[in-house]
């Protein structure tokens, strides 16, 4: 089979969508499947993630250390034995970290906070927080976990611009909680919960526009010497329906998703020892070449200046092009193997792995992540589609 050039976007989409339907990849009534994209950060190391430390006038009052050994609550969730620890070195320990992540559209975000030692925790003052910071300058919306000596546990509350809202939730004897901020349409909900207990602190309207674009942060306040809070399981869910940001980004993300699904199928096929079904592998990789559509879409958006201001246009376009640069040759190589009556596709296994890493990173970038330390981000994040 002769090598082909995949530059016709309309023809590629038609052929790839037909193959995707044959492979059982579902679609919605309007012709596209609208999945939920889930990004979970397994490490919160500010040296690896696109994250900054707020300047509060004293950058050395709190130590920041990731992957510190933590003893989970008995019967608690596994896989959280190592967490980020923010620990005060002196009275009044405050620290605020901000992700270099601008989100736009429907998103649900959550963060796990905990304490394991009451040393240095001040009653009603020491707290951990998770907050959404709108780009229009309005007060941040925050969920807090406050240490309460009377409860010997945590008190959870919603806060807007420093003022508590709604009814707080008391967790007697509990040292761990999940903080939630959900942004759907023009409404933002603040909630939190612990072991079997939880509460909604309120749902608040936002005006849209710049208020719909936000950054996310977390941190500690009011710690005494050696007081510490632990953080883990920072998770963002985009969609379903309103799967991402702007129209151009959404179109590119749908193509990237189909590429991702096809590459997963190819990778699974290649995990078995040969002989491999090279015709099935060829079909998967051809489906994955729909990533060229994402590349063309992003390039057109970049040229026309129709990408969102929060999207790093040159970087996401280059990444889509780079992903295509691994997928298309892999498809062509498998076509050559079929022509030679080969029985193993192992020679393209490395191409598939690299392409998977790149397309997962592309989906994260299209959902608002910035470019800083993205090579390291791959070691700190788990990206799934539901």
Secondary structure, 3 states (H helix, E strand, C coil): CCCCCCCCHHHHHHHHHHHHHHCCCCCCCCCCCCCCEEEEECCCCCCCCCEEECCCCCCCCEEEEEEEECCCCCCCCCCCCEEEEEEECCCCEEEEEEEEEEEECCEEEEEEEECCCCCCCCCCCCEEEEEEEECCCCCCEEEEEEEECCCCEEEEEEEECCEEEEEEEEECCCCEEEEEEEEECCEEEEEEECCCCEEEEEEEECCCHHHHEEEEEEEEEEECCCCEEEEEEEEEEECCCCCCCCHHHHHHHHHHHHHHHHHHHHHHHHHCCCCCCHHHHHHHHHHHCCHHHHHHHHHHHHHHCCCCCCCCHHHHHHHHHHHHHHHHHHHHHHHHHHHCCCCCCHHHHHHHHHHHHHHHHHHHHHCCECCCCHHHHCCCEEEEEC
